[in-house]
Amino acid sequence: SIVIALGYLGSTVDDVSQTIVDSSIDALDDPWKEVREAALDALGRIGAEKPELVSDVFSEIVGEITDAEEAPDVRVAAVDAVEQIGEQKPVLVKNNRADISNVLPDTESDKLDSWEQFTAPVVGDGETRVQARVMELFKNEQF
């Protein structure tokens, strides 16, 4: 899609990066979930090369992760975008951990066990896939 192409372009061309970030944020309101996923992919690609641009809109990405009304594939794409962000990722995740962790169950008995976390990307329902990706994100970050 054009949004993905813009993500590639935005990570390499300084003059247009901010415009592409802004356009990608606007695309998060698109009625087509595929466009929203592509916008998050573009933000992740730009964040990998220019994390300072994405850090300004990080709350928008977190909003996609925590939006229970959003399609699970889009929410997983938002976690994937966070995973791609460069050197500022640990600080951004740490500063937004409370909001991101809202997708995890409150009670210990409802949390995913290691087998559920392992199989969730393949056989899990939408919410389970999102929870597994957030757990993996937190596990990968050393605070």
N, C-alpha and C positions, 0 to 999 in steps of 0.2 A: 504494500500500500504506500501511498505518498507520505503518510506520517512516518513510517519506518524509514523511508529514504531520507526524509528530513532529519531523522535522528542520526543517521550516518553522516550526513552533511554537517549537521550542527556540532558534531564532536570533532570536526576537522577545520571548520572555517570560523574564525573568530568574529567576523563582522555580523554573521547571521545567527549566531548561537542564542543570544538572548531572545530574538524574535521567534526562533523555533521553540524555545522553552515556553514562551508566552502562548504560542499557538498550540503547543501540546497540552498546556494547562486548560486552555479553552476547549480542546477536543475531549477532555474528561467529562464534559457535559453532553457529548454526542449521544443520540439515541441508540446507535449501533455499538454493541459491546466490543466488536472487533476493532472499531476505531479507538475506543477507550484503551483497549489492550495495546494497540500500536502506539498510542500516545505515551503510555507508561514505558514501553520498550524504548521509545525515542528519549524519554527523560533519563532512563537508565544508561543508555549509550552516551549521552552528553555528560551525565554525572560521572561516568568512568574516566572521562578525559578532563572535564571541567567541573569538579564537584562544587566549586563556589557558586556556579550558576544554579545548580539544583538545590543547594542548601537553602536558598531564598524561598523555594516553593515546596520544601520538604513536608510542611504541614498538609499540603494538598495531596501528596502521595500517601501520607499516613491516613488522611481522611478516606481514601479509597480502600485501604486495608481494613479500616474499622467500620465501614458502612455496611451494616447487616443487610441492607436492601440491595446492595450491588451484587452483580453476578459473581459467583465464586472464581471464575476464570480471570476476571478483572482484578479481583482482590489478590489472587496469587501473582498476577502480573505486577501488581504494586509492590509486593514483597520482593519479587525478582528485580524490580527497578532499584529498590533499596540495596539489595545485595551487590549491584553493579557500581554503586557510588564509590568513588575513590577514597582518598585519605581522610576525609571528613566523616565518613560513615560511622565509626565508633562513637564519636561525639554526638552526631545527629540521632543515632539509635538510643544512646544513653539518655539524651535530653527528652526523647519522646517515648521512652519505654513504657511509662504508665499508660499513655493513650493506646499504644500498640498492643499492650498486654490485655486490653479490654476484650479482645477476641478470644482469649483463653478462658476455659471454664473457671468458675470461682472455687469450686470444691475439689479437693484432691482426688476424690473418687471418680469425678467426671473427666479428669485430665487424661490425655492419650498416654497409653503405655508405650513401651519401645516398639512393640510389634505393630500397633496401630499407627504409630508415627512412621514406621518404615513402609507400611503398605498403603497409607493414606493417598499418596500421589497417584496410585494406580487404581485402587478399589474404593477409596473413601468417598463419602458424599462431599458436597461442596464445602460445608463448614469444617469438616474434618481435614480436608486438604488445606484450607486456610490456616487452621490451627497448627497443623504439622509444619507448614512453611514458616510460621512465626516462631515456633519452638526451635526450628533449625537456625533461623536468623539469630535468636538469642544465644543459642549454643555456640555459634560461630564467633560471636562478639565477646571479647574478653574485657570485662569492666574492672 
